[in-house]
Amino acid sequence: MFSKVLIPIDLADTTLARAAIESGIRAVGNSGGIMRLVNVLPMTPVMLAEFVPPDFDAQQQKASEDALATVARETGLDPSRVSGVVRQGGVYQEILEEAVAWDADLVIMSSKRSAKAAVRSYFLGSHTGHVVRYATCSVLVVRN
């Protein structure tokens, strides 16, 4: 049914992504589709640039790529059917850009409703809400 499924992963809390990954495995499982995990690193603020090592962004990129590779291996899918990419920038903007660049036909995102959630983010987190509104492909939101 879906041949290319994109799953954003927050490497700070990979347990939140488990339900999305499981849904992704089911979505591509029988169709022979492929899955891509994407992690978005925030830009280092200019005011902090003098306080971090010159290769800070490269270190962050490498650490994220390694962690994403581990998550990809743990899916149990054949390595030819799951890949990972690390992007840098605004979270929802980078997810939307990756979905277009990779030509995804489904984005699966986890969403966790906090007990302290503001009214505007009660139903969906702000990043998830933006992706749902602006994606050019289908989006599945998995509640945790």
N, C-alpha and C positions, 0 to 999 in steps of 0.2 A: 504494500500500500504506500509506504513512504520509503523513498530510496536514499534520501540524505537528511539525517537528523542532527541538528546542532543542539548541544547542551552546555549552557554556561555553568561554570564551576567556580565557587568561591573557595579557594584553597585554605582560607582561614577556618572554614567550617565545612569540611567535605561530607560530614554526616547529613547535612541539609540536602545535599545533592543525590543521596542514595535513591530516593523515590523517583527522581527524574531520570537517573541512569537506568534503573530497572524498567521504567516505561520506555526508554529509548531502546533498550535491548529487545523488548517485546515488539516495538514498532519496526525494527529492522530485521528481527529474527527470522521470520518466515519468508520475507521478501528478498533476502540477500542484500539488503541495503547496507549503507555505511553510516557510521556515527562519528561526529567530531565534537570533542570537548574544547571549550574555549574558556580561558581565564583572562581577566582584564586587570592589568596593573595600573594603579593611579599614577599620574605624572608627579614627579618630585617637585614640590613647590620651590620656586626660585629662592625664596628667603631661607630655605634649608640647604641650598646647594653648597654653601661654604662649610657646612658642618658634616657632610657625608663624604666618603671617599670618592675620588674621581670616577671610579668604575662601579659606583653604587647601582646604577640602572642595569648594567650588564650582569652584576651579581644577582640582582632581583630577578632578572629575566631567566638566567640559568637555573636558579633555585625553583622558580615557578615551572619551567619546562620539565625539570626532573620530577617534581611533585605530580604534575599532570600526567607524565609518562607512567608513574606508579598507579595512579587512578585508572588510567586506560588499561594497564595490564590486569588490574583487579576486576575489570568488567567480565573477564572470561571470554570475550569475543576474540576471534582470530585477529592478530595484529594488522592484517591487511584490511580489516573492516572497521577499525577504530583508530582515530588520530587525535592529536591535540595541537592547539595553537595558543600562544600567549600574545596578547595585544596590549598596547599601552594607550591610555586615554580615559575618556568618560565611559563608565560602565555600559549604559544602555546604548550609547552611540556606537561603541565598538562592537557590541553584540549585533546590532542592526547591520552594521557594515560587513561583519563577517558572514552573516546570513546571506547577504546579497552577493558578496565576493565568492563565496563557496557554493552559491546557488542551492541553499537548503530549501527543502519543501516542508520542513517542520522544525520549530524551535520548542524544546521542552524545558521549562523552568520550574524550579521549586519555589514555593512561596510560603513563608512562615508568618502567621499573624501573631504579633506580639500582644501581650495583655495590656501594654501601655501604648498601643498604636493610636496615632492621631486619627481623627475622623476621615481625613482625606486619603489615608493609606490603610484604612480598615479592611477593605476588600482585597487589595493587592499592594505589595511593596512598590515603592516608587519606580525602581528599575524595571520590575516586572510589568507594571502598569504602562510604562513608556513602550516597552517592547510589544505588548499586546496591541497598543493603539497604532503603532507606526510600522510594524513588520509587514513586509510584502508577501509573506508566506503564513501558513497556519501556525498558531502558537497554542501549546498545551501547557496549562498551569497545574502543577501537582502540589496539592496542599500537604503540609507537614504538621 
